[in-house]
Amino acid sequence: MIRIGLIGSGKRVGSSDTFLRALLPCCGLMLLALAVSGVEAQTEPAQLTIDPTQIVSPVSPTLYGLMTEEINHSYDGGLYPEMIQNRAFHDTWEGVSPWDLVRRGNAEVRKAVDTTTGPSAALSHSLKLTVVSASNGNEAGLTNPGYWGFEAQPGTTYAGSLYARVEDAAAGSVGPITVQIISNRTGAVLAQTVVELKAGPWARYEYSLKPEGSAAANRASADNHVEFTVAHPGTVWLQLVSLMRPTYHDRPNGLRRDLMERMEAMHPKFLRLPGGNYLEGNSIADWYDWKKTIGPVVDRPGHNSPWFYWSSDGLGLLEFLEWCEDLKVEPVLAIYAGYSLNGSHVATGKDMEPYIESALDEIEYVTGDATTKWGAERAKDGHPAPFPLHYIEVGNEDYLDRSGSYPARYAQFAEALHKRYPQYKLIGTDGNGEYTTRVNPDVSDEHYYKSPQDMMDLVHHYDTVSRTGPKIFVGEWATRSGSPTPNFGDALGDAAWMTGLERNSDLIVMAAYAPLLVNVSPGGMEWPTDLIGFDAAKTYASPSYWAQSLFASHLGDGTAKSSLSGENKRFFYSATVSSAEKVLHLKLVNAGSAAQPLALTLPGIHGMRKAHLTTLHGASYQATNTMAEPDAIHPVESSASVTDGIWKHTVPALTIEVLDVPLQ
């Protein structure tokens, strides 16, 4: 049925075509347009009263943080800045994908995996390249497409390395390796260098590539590939062939700079690591065995990730911890608790003891000083100082374990952890339900993935939850309708949900949107909806990213006493106060299709104050940002004059507003 609100009447009446035609002469075509679109005119302002002098509950100082894992090529091909795909030559029934041969002119060359030789016990195999014939102009070698291309930014230095073995008999014949970044569109060489090889056993070689000049300027995004070629016959074995883009804070084996800058701008307080499903693996054999992810990368074998591609583990436990250090956040350390995604689990008792011992060792690696066994290993890896730690999560989404084994598994871990490390708080992962363990957790991890409307309907979920049980960690949550990244309807759902998180932050100690990252290249995404989009060259922020960033960067330490009446059903708010800065942070979310007028009463506000106003607006729920239009939706800064008494303010339809009101 078409409905219309009579302006000034304060009532809504049903209408028919006849009724609308009768109204047209006096109300005009605009009224018909409103009726047909379903827009309801707001007649009276909603009454919002906020008393910043009365704090009803504290806000957790760790409320907003990051959750990420190896999904959507988030690490390899994303945050871990290795540009070479399958640098360690892992082969499948399809061969050594995506490496291919280069044969220029009449060159002849063969490649094969050699399982008898490699530079380390972890990488005990290699790619054997047999060059039958090659010469200048008739080069032979290998090509790699990267992860959907290679960035080739003019003036940027890309650091490369490789391990090679050359037989004595081939000395002086296979010659140097020429490394080139080449444009796929034009064939132009964008950057080039030469790696001189020496006859003998396995050795590591370093090189660099720096695109310059007009050829580099012709690059289209990352539509480039890399070639490794020789101009003489001979045999060479290769392993761990690498080309790294610049890293955040220039850390050796660090993380991709632009993605880290995106995360930094979110003002997070923690990082849940190493991720959810990534912790468990598809089978017990694929669990995240942290000891195989530390030390030199040549000693890291890698493992099967749960999203059906190989994880190099170049981003290992130490890199996770340094990620926390660089962003000035604390780790929330998740330990493997004996359950994997295919439903298999480790029996409690003696079978579980090796995994418990691994967890205890892992905590020592993170927090132990250099006199401890694993603290000494961390120091040897280049980080003598321990890392801070307050929370340890036992498992991930163990409510999926249909065997019912989690209570006993959790209890065995909890008893061992409390005995060795009583100072840490434990997070249980039964999730969204009641605990039946004999050792109850300090915090319960709960996950929510909802549509925009369902997320808005869930806003008051925690308002009446008992405060006598465990605290809550909303370890994964997202409003999901857009793809690959959220649309503005998702951002509205997220913002509405976050008003509930803030209002109930005496109970909710931490919350993290998930997943964080998605490679938007064709074939890169496995799970929509994801917060930040990227490809081999660029990144963009989704509308939900901006909502998340605004909420996290405008958050007080206490929730102000407030009340609201007369609002539309899709209007939400949060009011927190920064006690040190003397600022009221007022978040207003209008997810409805009509403007929401407000009559605000702010006791304690005297005279006129100039508030800082940040606005995020979308034309529709479907409006979004993309790689082609990264700034279609973005925050707009302005100011608003706030007066004492009753302050009149209107929030436009489909709008998120953040007001910082000075209290002095």
N, C-alpha and C positions, 0 to 999 in steps of 0.2 A: 504494500500500500504506500502511496505517496503521502508524505505528511509535511505540514508547513507550520512554522511558528508565527503567529500574528504579532507583528512588531508592537511592543508596548502593552500587550494584553497579559503577558505572563502565563498564557495558556497555549496548548497545542490542540489543534482540531484536525480531525480527519478530513480529507478532501477528495473530490472527484473531478473529472474533466470539466463537468458543468460548473462546479464551484470555482475552479481556476479561471474559466473563461469569464465568469462574472466578476472576478477580481481584477482581470487584466486592465480594464479601462482606468481604474484608479491607482493600481499598484505598478503597472508597467511590466515590461518584459523581464526585468531583473528578478522580480518576485517569482515568475514562472521558472526562471533558470535555477533559483535556489531550491524550489520545490522538486524539480526533476532531478537535481544532483543529490538530493537527500540532505543538503546542508540545513542545519537547524540554527536559526538566529538566537544568539544569547541575549536574554532580556534583562536580567539582573546580575550585577557583579557577585562573584563568590566572596564570602567573608573569610579572610585569612588573618589570623592573629598569631603573632610570634613574639614571645618575650625573651629576648637574648640575655636578660639578667637572671633567668631561671634555667639551670641546666638539669635535665631530667635523667640523663644517662651519659656515660663516657663513650667516646668514639675510639675504636681500636687504632693505635698508631701504625699498625701493620695491615690495615684493611685491604688496600689495593696492591696487587702484585702481578707476577707473570707466571704462566704455566705454558710450557712448550715441550714438544717431543718430536721425534723423527717421523713426520707425516707430511705429505704434500711436498716432499723434498725440502723440508725446512732446514735440515743441517747440510747433508751432502747435496750440493747444488743450490744452497741458500746461505744460511748463516755461517757455516764453515766455508771460508772463501777459496777453497780449492776449485780451480776452473776446469781441470782435466777430469773427465768422467771415467771411472774405473781405472784409477791410476795404478792399482796393484794387479791388474790383469786377471781378475777372477773370471773363470769361464763357466758357461752353461752349455746345454745341448745346442744352443744357437751359436756357440763359439765365443770369442772374446769380444763381446759387444761393449762399446760401439766402435772399437778400433777397426780401421780398414787400412789396406795397403795403398801406397803411392807408387805408381809406375809411370814415369815420364818417358816419352819416346820409346826406345827399345829396351828399357831397363827390365830386369827380371829379379823377382824377390819372393820369398816365402816366409810365412810366420807360423809358429806353433808354440803351444804352451809346453815348457820343459819343467817337469815336476821333480827333477833331480838336483836343481841348483837354484839358489836364491840368496839374497844378502843377509838373511837372518832366519832363526828358527820359526819365527812367526810368519815370515814371507819366504817360504822355502821353495817356491816355484818362481818362474820368470817367463817372459816372452822371448823366444829365440827368433831372431831376425836373420835369415840367410839371404844375402845379396849375391845373386849369381852373376849379374852384370849391371854396371852403372857407370856413369861418367858425367862430366859437366854438361848440363843440358838434358841429361838422361838420368835424373836422380831417382833413387828408390828409397822407400821408407814407410812411415806410418802417419795416419791422420786421425784426429780426434775432434768430434763436433762440440765437445764441452757439454754443459748442461743447457741445452737449447741455445748454444752460441757462446761467444767469448766477448766480454767487454774489451774495448781497445781505446781507452780514453787518452787523447793527446796529452803528452807531458806526464803521464802516470807511469811509474815504474812497477812492473810485475815481476815478482821474484820466483825463479824456477830452480828446480833441482831434479836429479835423476840418479839412479844407481845403474851402473853398467859393468859388464864383464867382457873383456876382449881376449881371445886366445892369442898366445905368443905368435903362433903361425900367421895370425891375421894382422900383426903389427904393421902399421904403415899402409895397410890396404883398405880397410873399411873406412879409415879416415875420420875427420871430424863430423859431428852431427850439426846440421843447419836447422835451427828452430825458427819458424815463421808464423806470425798471425796473418791470415789471408782473408780478404773480404769475399764472402760468398757471392755477392752481387756483381762485383767488378773483376775479381781475381787479383786486385791490387795487393801487394805486400804492405801491410800496415806497420809491422815491426819485425826485426830480424836480428839474430845473433848466432854465433858459432860456438859449439862445445867441443873442445879438444879432448880426445880420448887417449888413454894410455893402455898399452897391452898389459895384461895381468889379471889378478883376481878382482872380486867385486870392489868397487870404489864409488863414492858419492861425488857428484859433480854439481856445481852451482852455475846458474846463468841468470840473466835478467833481460826483459824486453821492455822497451820504452817507445810506444807509438809517437811519432812526430810528423809534422808537415801536412801537406794537402792530402796525401793518401789516407792518413788517419782521420782527417776531417770528413772523408767520404763514407765513413762507417754508418750503417743504418742500425740503430740500437746495438744489438750484440750479434748481428748477422754475419758472424765470422767463424773461422775454424783455425786449428793449429796443425802444422805439419812438422815432422821430424824426419829429415832425409839425409842420405849420404850419397857421395858421388864416386865411390869405389866399391868393388866386390869385397866380400868378407862376411864374417859372422859376428854378431854382437848380441849379448843377452841384456835385457832391460827389466827394471823393476822400479816401482814407486816413482813414476814419471809425473812430476808436479809442476803446476804453474799457479801461483797464489796472487790474488789481488791484495791491495793494501789493507791493513787491519786496523781496528779501533785501538787507539793509543799505541799503535805500532808494535803491538805484542807479537813476539815470535809465535808462529802457529796460532795466532789469535783469531778474532771473529770479524765478520764483514762490517765495515765501517758504517755504511748508510743504514743498515738494519739495526745496528746497535744505537745509532743516533735516534732512530724512531722509538726504540724502547726507552731510551733515556728521557725523551720528551713525555713519556707516559707517567713519570714520577712514581715508579713502582717502589715497594718496600721490601719485596722478597721475590725469590725465584724458586718455584717448585721443580726439582730436578731428580733424575734425568728425564722425567716425563711419565705418562700413564702407561699405555700399552707398551711403550718402548722399554719400560722397566721389566715387564713380564715376558715378552716374546711370544711367538705363536706356540712354542713348545718349551718344555723345561730346558732343553738343550740350547735354546736361543735367549735365555734370560740375560739381563744386563750384568755381565760379569765384569765389574769395575776394574779388577786387577789386570785385565787384558786391554784396558783403555788408557793406561798411564805409561810414562816413560817415553823414549824416542818413538816417533811414528813408525819407524821401521820395525819396531818390536810389537806393533799392534796388529793382530791378524784380522780384525773386523769381525762382523757377525751378521746373520740374517735379521733384518728389521721386521717388525710385524706388518709392515705395509708393502711387502713383496718386492723389496729391492735391498741391495747390500748396503750395510752401514760401514763406512771405513773406520769409524771410531777415531778419526782425526780430532774430532770434538769429543774428548774424553773427560774423565772426572775432574782432572785439574783444570781443564779449559772451562768446564761448568763453574767451578769455584772462582776462577779468575774473572769470568763473566759477572758473577756477583760482586766481586771486588771492584771491577771497573764501573759498574752502575751504582755502587755504594748501597747494595741491598744484601739481605741475609739469605743464605740457602735454606730451603725447606727440603731436607734430605729424605728421599723415598728409598727404602730398602726392599729388596726382593724377599717376598714372604712365602714362596713355595707354590704359587699358583700361576698358570699360564693360560693364554687365550683359548687354546683348544680344549680347555676343560680339565686338563691333567693337573694334579697337585702332588706335592711331596708329603709323605706320611709324617706325622709328628713323631717325636722320639728320636732315635738314633739317626734316621734318614734325614731329619731336619738339621741336625747339629752342624754339618759343614756350612750350611747357608747362614745359620746364626753366627758362626765364627767369622764368616765373610763379612757380615754386617758389623760385627764388633771391630774387625780390622778396618773397615771402611770409615767408621766413626773416628778411629784413631788416626787414619790418614788425614781426615778433615781437621781434627781438633788437637791432635797430640803434638807435643813439642818435639824438637829434633833429637831428644834422647830416647824417644820411644821407637819401636821397630818401624812402624808405618809412618810416623812423623819424620823419621830419618829418610824414608823413601820419598816423601813429599819434598823434603829439603834437597835431596839428590835430583829431583825433577825440576828444581829451580825456585822453590817457594819455601824458605825456612820457616816463616811465620805461620802459626795455625790460623784457621779461618773461624769466624764466629758461628755458633750454631745454637738454636733454641728448640727447634721442632724436628722430630723424626717421624716420618709416615711409614707405617708397616703395611706394605702391599699397595694395591691399586684396584679399585672397583671390585672388591671381593664379594660384593653382593651377587656377582655373576657366577660365583662358584656354587653350582647346584648340588655339590656333594655335602654342603653344610660343614665343611672342615675349617672354615676361617676362625670361629671362636677358639678352637684348640690351637690352631697355628698361631693366632695372635697372642694367645696366653703364653705359649712357649717363648716367643720372641720377647714379649713384654717383661717376663720374669728375668730373662737374661740381660736385657737392656737396663732394667731398673737396678739390677745387682751391680753392673759395671759402671753405668752412667745414670745415676739417679737424678741428676740435675736437669735432664732433658724432658720436655713434654712429648707424649706420644700421640700420634694421630691414627685413629682406626678408620678402615675403609669399608665397613659394612654399608654405609651410605644410606641416607633417606629412610632409615628404619631404626628399630631399637636394638641395643646391644644385649647379647646373652653371654658375653665372655665373663670368665671368673676374674679377669683383670681389666676393668673398664678403662677406655682411653681417656686422655685429657680432652681430646678434640675429635669430633666426628667429621669426616670428609663427605660432603654431599654434592651431587652433580645434577645440573639441570640444563636440558636442551629443549627449547620451546619455540613455538611460533610467536609472532608479535602479540597477538591477542591473548594467547595462553600465558605469556610472560607477564603481561599487564594484569591478568586475573590472579597472578601469583604474588603480587606486590605485598600483600598483607599476610603472607604465609607465616612469617616469623613473629608477627606481632603478639601472638598468644602462646608461643612455644615456651615450655617450662624452662626456667633459668637454673634449675637444680641439677641437670644432667651435664654431659660434656659440652664444651664450647663447640662452635660450628666453624668449619673451614669449607667454604663453597669452592672446592678445588677445581671444578670445571663448570662453566656455565656459558651460555650464548643464546641469543635470540636468532633463529635460523629461518630465513626465507630467501635471502639473496644468494648469489653464487657468481664467482668464487668468494667474493667478500660481501659483507653486509650491505643492504640497501638502507634507505632512511627509515623505513618502517622498523627494521631491526634495531637501528640506533634509538628509536623512540621506545621500543620494548626494553632495550638495555638500560636506558636512562631511567625509565619507570622502575625497573627492577633495582637499580642502584639506590633509588630513594629509599626503598625498603631495607637494603643492606645498611645504609647509613643510620636509619632510624633504629635499627636493631643491632648496632655494632657493639653493644654491651655483651651480646651473645655471639655475634659473628666476628671472629678475630681476624680472618683473612678471607679473601675472595680473589679469583683469577679467571678471566675470560679464556676460553679455549676453543679451537686451537689458535695459536698466535700468528702463524705464518703460512703462506701458500705461494708456491711457484705457479704463476698464472699462465705459463707457457703451455701449449697443447700437450696434454698427457701428464702435466705436473701435479694436478690436483686429484686427491683421492677423497677428500671430505670437505664439503661446504658446510658451514659458512666460516670464514677465517678472517682475522682482524686486519692483517697487513698483507698486501699483495706485492709481489716482486717478480722480476725476471733476471736474466743474466747481467743486465745493465742498470736497471732502475727499480725504484720502489714507489708505492703510493699508499696513502692512508685512507681507510674506509670511513664512512660516516660514524660507524660504531667506535672506531679508533679515536675520533675526535671527541665523542661523548665520553669515552673512558678517560681520556687525557684531561678533559675539563673537570670531571668529577674528582679525579685523584689530585689535581693541582689546586683545587679550591675546597679544602676539607678542614674542618675544625677539629678540636679535641673533645667537644661536648655537644650533645644534642639539645637544642633549645626547646622549651615548652611551647607548644603550638596547637592550634585547632583550625579546622577548615569546614565550611558548610556551603552548600549551594553550588558546588562545582559540577562540571560535566563529568561523565563517567570515565573519561580518558584524560583526566588532569591529575598530576602527581607533583609532589614537592618534597624537599628536604631542607632542613634548617639546622646548620651546625655553627658553632662559635669557636674561633681561635682565641683562646684566653690570652696568649702572649701578645698577639698582634692587635687584639681588640677589634675583630672583624666578624661580622655575621656573613656566612656563606649561604646564600639562598638559591636553591636549585628549583626551577619551575619547568615542568614538562607538560606540554599540551599536545597530546597525540590525537586530538579530535579534529574534525574538519571545519570547526567554527572557532573564531577568536574567543579567548577566555578572559573577560574583564574581571579584575580583582579589586576589592576594597581591603587594603592591608592596614592593620593596626599593629604598630611596633612600639610597645611600651619601652621606655628607656631611650628612645630616639627623640631628641629635642632639637628644634630648629630644622634647617635644611642641610642635608648631607649629599655629597656627590658620590654615587656608587659606581663602581666599575661594572660594566655590563658586557658579557660575552654571549653571542647569539649563534645558534646552529639551526639552520632552517632548510627544509626540503620541500619541493613543490608537490611531492606525492610520496606515498610509501615506497614506490618502486624507484624513485630517484636515487642515484648512487654515484660513486666515483669509480673510475676505471683507469687503466694504464694510459689510454688515449685522452681521457679527461680527468686527471688526478685531482683537480681542485674544483670540481663542479659543486661540491658541498664542502664548506670549510668554515671555521669560526670567524665571526666578525666582531671586532672590538668597538665599543662605544661607551657612553656614560649615561646615567640616569640620575635625576634629582629626586631624592627621597625626602619627604616632609613628615613632620610629626602629625599627630592626629590620625585621620584616615587618609592613606595615600592611595590614589587611584592609579592603577596600572593594568595594561592589557597585554596578554601573551598571545601573539598571533597563532593561528592554526598551524599544526605540524612544526612545532618550534620547541627547542630546548634553550632555556636561558639560565645563565649563572650570574648572580648579582653578588658582588662583594661590597657590603655596606659597612663603612667605618662606624664604630661605636663611640668614638671620642672625637 
